[in-house]
Amino acid sequence: MGKVDRAFYGPSQTEIIRGVPHGLGLGVALALAALVLQPVAKAKEVPRDASIAGAWAKLGAVAVAGPSLQFSMP
């Protein structure tokens, strides 16, 4: 009767409460892994035809954001 009841009523509240943190944790871990493994293009200078959606960081420049990065938006 256990399998029939589960198929008829669905998961219990305990299973849902236990599953939510596991699902969120797995999602966060996969998102972090995707961001870490994503390749980053290194530019020596900001291109003239830089897209408006991109943000460029020039290494070694002095700026307000910090001593080693200069952020500029085209």
WOSUL-V200470 format. One record per run of one state. SS is the DSSP state (alpha for helix, beta for strand, coil for the rest). FROM is the first residue (numbers start at 0). LEN is the number of residues. If there is no record, write none. Layout:
# WOSUL-V200470
ss:SS from:FROM len:LEN
ss:SS from:FROM len:LEN
This chain:
# WOSUL-V200470
ss:coil from:0 len:1
ss:alpha from:1 len:8
ss:coil from:9 len:3
ss:alpha from:12 len:25
ss:coil from:37 len:18
ss:beta from:55 len:4
ss:coil from:59 len:9
ss:beta from:68 len:4
ss:coil from:72 len:2
